[in-house]
Amino acid sequence: MISKELKKKIDFIIELEKLKTINRENYTLDKNRKENSAEHSWHIAIMALLFEDEFQSTKIDFFKIVKMLLIHDIVEIDAGDTCLYNENLNKNKSYSETTAAQRIFGLLPKEKKDEFINLWNEFENRKTNEAIIAASIDNLQPLINHVVTAKDNYNPLNIKKSKVFEKKEFIKNASENLWQIAKQFIDIGVKKGLYINDTTYEKNTSDNFEQM
Amino acid sequence: MISKELKKKIDFIIELEKLKTINRENYTLDKNRKENSAEHSWHIAIMALLFEDEFQSTKIDFFKIVKMLLIHDIVEIDAGDTCLYNENLNKNKSYSETTAAQRIFGLLPKEKKDEFINLWNEFENRKTNEAIIAASIDNLQPLINHVVTAKDNYNPLNIKKSKVFEKKEFIKNASENLWQIAKQFIDIGVKKGLYINDTTYEKNTSDNFEQM
């Protein structure tokens, strides 16, 4: 006999298949195949394991970071993936993702639903150390992936370097090392023609990352 | 300045792109697209989070289970995915995967390389509670995925129900609940024509799962 609780978990596991069909803007090494949000989530979860020793603090719960990264895009099953640089699509993003979180995590037994919704909210709000680190890794991966998989001079949205900096420089609040990597891949992207080289812009951000 | 250690991690992150191009035998909900090992790894890592409360023991390190599941298929970048039911291909599997582990995890700084190789070996050897639970989840997911994504009567390898039982019944050593789910999805698979209904075979296995 399979309990009601287990049956709900199976329904959720089956629902997850759909995230493998949600494509992002970036590509994979497969010719002309776009990266989907499931394989992106796998990639960043491993990146978290790699960067664990960059943060020498017992206060940082890396299992929580990995959990956030594994589940953060599940809402896209309903809400779809909206490119960071598409401002119009992003205006309505918050509402539809919240609705999606309620429906999809709502498939789970109450305790697990609450756990996942709390993790997802914490990630979205970027207030805790864990959420800032997770969001930084989530934002670093596409910079690397894009350089590795995109064809030269591929920039259909005419993305400017200054815009990439604006969206990504919060990474320095998590880690100066991760930000160095991000900047390096933005520069390689500019050289490859993936971003318009409009400026050497780099504004200072206040450090809102808690002392560790 | 990006340190040598960080540079190695970036090389590994770039290498991981290749796992998104390693296809498994099963399909996705995308018409005619096979599931790749990266998205499979994501799926089972979340399943581990869902089943965490099935194992009410402080002795079980679920973060380790998630780590194992995230990295267990990385060796397929060199060794390829070999279907569980293809006995010929599986004969040479162990050697080539060990070679692959040395090369791919060898891209990492020594400490991280050792950590990942140890995790991978522990998973492959299926001796610890964590490895048995991880392997069970890794073996349960394709049973569910196959039922959800395969067309009716798709069985190109003429897989028999008795063979599926033989390969999967170790799951009961991890959890009777997970085994109940596995059996249910094998039965649905038989009804869908995905496995040949040759027997009602179910042999007893000794319980080699440590008492919890």
HADDOCK unambig.tbl for C-alpha pairs under 7 A between the chains (distance, minus, plus):
assign (segid A and resid 2 and name CA) (segid B and resid 180 and name CA) 6.78 0.50 0.50
assign (segid A and resid 9 and name CA) (segid B and resid 50 and name CA) 6.87 0.50 0.50
assign (segid A and resid 13 and name CA) (segid B and resid 47 and name CA) 6.98 0.50 0.50
assign (segid A and resid 17 and name CA) (segid B and resid 29 and name CA) 6.82 0.50 0.50
assign (segid A and resid 18 and name CA) (segid B and resid 29 and name CA) 6.82 0.50 0.50
assign (segid A and resid 20 and name CA) (segid B and resid 39 and name CA) 6.81 0.50 0.50
assign (segid A and resid 21 and name CA) (segid B and resid 29 and name CA) 6.82 0.50 0.50
assign (segid A and resid 21 and name CA) (segid B and resid 30 and name CA) 5.94 0.50 0.50
assign (segid A and resid 29 and name CA) (segid B and resid 17 and name CA) 6.84 0.50 0.50
assign (segid A and resid 29 and name CA) (segid B and resid 18 and name CA) 6.84 0.50 0.50
assign (segid A and resid 29 and name CA) (segid B and resid 21 and name CA) 6.83 0.50 0.50
assign (segid A and resid 30 and name CA) (segid B and resid 21 and name CA) 5.96 0.50 0.50
assign (segid A and resid 38 and name CA) (segid B and resid 39 and name CA) 5.30 0.50 0.50
assign (segid A and resid 38 and name CA) (segid B and resid 42 and name CA) 6.36 0.50 0.50
assign (segid A and resid 39 and name CA) (segid B and resid 20 and name CA) 6.82 0.50 0.50
assign (segid A and resid 39 and name CA) (segid B and resid 38 and name CA) 5.31 0.50 0.50
assign (segid A and resid 39 and name CA) (segid B and resid 39 and name CA) 4.51 0.50 0.50
assign (segid A and resid 39 and name CA) (segid B and resid 42 and name CA) 6.69 0.50 0.50
assign (segid A and resid 41 and name CA) (segid B and resid 42 and name CA) 6.80 0.50 0.50
assign (segid A and resid 42 and name CA) (segid B and resid 38 and name CA) 6.36 0.50 0.50
assign (segid A and resid 42 and name CA) (segid B and resid 39 and name CA) 6.69 0.50 0.50
assign (segid A and resid 42 and name CA) (segid B and resid 41 and name CA) 6.80 0.50 0.50
assign (segid A and resid 42 and name CA) (segid B and resid 42 and name CA) 4.82 0.50 0.50
assign (segid A and resid 42 and name CA) (segid B and resid 70 and name CA) 6.96 0.50 0.50
assign (segid A and resid 46 and name CA) (segid B and resid 70 and name CA) 6.68 0.50 0.50
assign (segid A and resid 47 and name CA) (segid B and resid 13 and name CA) 7.00 0.50 0.50
assign (segid A and resid 50 and name CA) (segid B and resid 9 and name CA) 6.89 0.50 0.50
assign (segid A and resid 63 and name CA) (segid B and resid 63 and name CA) 5.97 0.50 0.50
assign (segid A and resid 70 and name CA) (segid B and resid 42 and name CA) 6.97 0.50 0.50
assign (segid A and resid 70 and name CA) (segid B and resid 46 and name CA) 6.68 0.50 0.50
assign (segid A and resid 180 and name CA) (segid B and resid 2 and name CA) 6.80 0.50 0.50
